[in-house]
Amino acid sequence: MKLYTKKALKSGIFAGIGFGIVTGSLNYFDKNNFELWKVIFKVVFFTLLMGIYFNYSFKKES
C-alpha cells in the first residue's frame, strides 16, 4: 500500500469520527430524536467521501 493511501485512510477515518462526535452531540444537546443508525450511516458515508477526497488530494500532491 502506498504512503498516500495509508495517509488518506487515516485522515478519512479521523474525519469520520470527528463528524460523528459533532453530529451526535448536536443531536443530543438539541434534544432531537437521536437515532443511532442514522448517525452511523452519516459517519460511514462521510468517512468514505472524505477518504476518496483525501486519496485524490494526496495522490495529486505526490
N, C-alpha and C positions, 0 to 999 in steps of 0.2 A: 504494500500500500504506500502510495506516495505521501510525502510530508504535507502537502497542501490538502490532501483528502483527510488525513487524520486531524489536521487543524480545523477543517470545515466541520467534521463530525463533532468535535469537542465544542466548537463555537455554537453550532446548531442546538446541541443538547442543552448547553448552559442558557442559551436564549430562550428555549422552550420552558425550562424550569423557572426562569425568571418571569416569563409571561404567565405561567401557571400560578405562581405565588401572587403576582399582582392581580390577576383576574379573580382568583379565589378569595383574596382578601377584600377586594372591592365588592364582590357579591355578598360576602359575609357581613361587612360593615354597613352596607346599604340596606340590609335586611331583605334582599331579594331572594327569590326562591332558588336556593342553592341545590343544583343537581350535579352530582359528581360525574356522571357520564358525559355531560356537556363540557365540563371543564377538561376532562381527559381528552375528548375529541378535539377541542380547541388547541390544547397543548401539543398533541401529536401532529395535527395539521400544521401548526405554526413551526414546530421543530423541523418537519420535512421541508417546508418552504424556505426556512432560514438556512437549512443545511444545503439545499440546492443553490441558494443565492451565494452563500459563503464559498461553496466549492467553485462556482463560476468566478467569483471575485478573486479568490486566492490562486486559481489556475491562471487567470489573466495576469495577475501580478507577477507570477514566477516565470 
